[in-house]
Amino acid sequence: MFNYIVALLFFGVAVSCYAQQQSKGKWKAPKRPKPVKWEMPKQKAPEVIDVWRPYTVADNWFVDLTFGTSVSLTENANNHFIKSCQPSAGFAIGRQFSKVWSTRFDLGYKRHAGWASDERIAEYPAQLGEGGYCFNMGTAFIDEQLSLTNLFCKYNERRILNINMFLGVGVNYSWGFDKKTKYWERYGYPVEGTDQINLNARGGLQALFKIGEAADIMLQGAYNMVGDGFNGVKDAKNKSFAFDPYVEASIGVRIHLMDHYGDYRYYKVRRSEAGNLRAEDIKIGNYLDNEKLQEFKDREASEVVDFGQLMKTHVSFYIDRAFVNDNQMENLRIVSDFMKKNPNVNIVVRGYCGASMMSESAEMHLAERRAKAVVKNLKRYYNVDDSRIQIWYSEDADAPFPMNGEWIDGVVFQMVRAE
């Protein structure tokens, strides 16, 4: 038994030694896990919201001028449709209160045709003839307009076509009836030739085709319900108040008046969280205002005369926009003050866009529009003489200052020697 135990131990030692001999020089280090590349955590972008520009009562007004024809639907006896079509004209002034709602006050003139009934014409053909007579009609409406395009589509001030629906109430004033109608009463067709005032209500659709920053071509159709005495003839069967309809089709132009920003359309601007905080927290708002004011003071103090070089002050624009933001007006003040202090310095207003960086389209002519907007504000609000300003712009050149988030430094100022 002892011999078996010794033999077993000897076998175990031999196997162990053999294993050590076999593994000698072949040891490999265990594989380490691949290092994980460190990446900076993504910071949450500040919330950016679309808000409307702060407008005053004097902003967003427009004027409508229309010419067309109107025809009564109840006075179209004997199928005299063509003869019933009479000229009309209108003038309106209104204001846009939001992207979908506007109000206008409309004054109109219409030449209307009335017709005697078929029975009376057949009974007295020699006296009534065709039974037609004309009279004048003036209208005054208050229309509430709803933009269907902006209601169902995202607002875009550069959109070419806009469809509006409108509803209006007003009064109708009739006068100038043909003198021959005085003799019709003896034949059973009395026409009251004295002045007539009737209630009027209407509804219709309006198509606006943009042809410029300040003007639209307008096509308009309206369905009117007017008191049935508007034509000098009351409904003999219905003694109570009733309405008679007539339709109107017209073409015209809408002219948008300039607002205090120097633009003609209803604009949106974008504001970040800082804007919200400024509105919600007075302390933070005061801090940001003071910080911004100090920034402007430092920039103004750093401006020195260096002909051929760019001023440190420049004007930034939001992407795809060409109007000067309220915050950027302070930069224009710095430029105008610098020119007043240095009468020997003129400036070249150089406009750029982000077309070279593929962030904006060259077809929008943003560089040109931005440069002209800056010049217009310099002359209008800071009385900078036109002879001291030159304009240069390029839609594909790289701006000398890089983009900052959603903003692009679209206009810079180059100092040149005054002649």
PyMOL commands that set and color helices and strands:
alter all, ss='L'
color gray80, all
select helices_A, chain A and resi 2-23+77-79+81-84+118-123+125-128+148-152+179-187+273-280+282-302+326-341+355-357+362-364+366-382+386-388
alter helices_A, ss='H'
color red, helices_A
select strands_A, chain A and resi 49-52+61-72+86-96+101-115+132-147+161-175+196-210+215-227+243-256+268-271+310-318+345-351+389-393+407-417
alter strands_A, ss='S'
color yellow, strands_A
deselect
rebuild
show_as cartoon
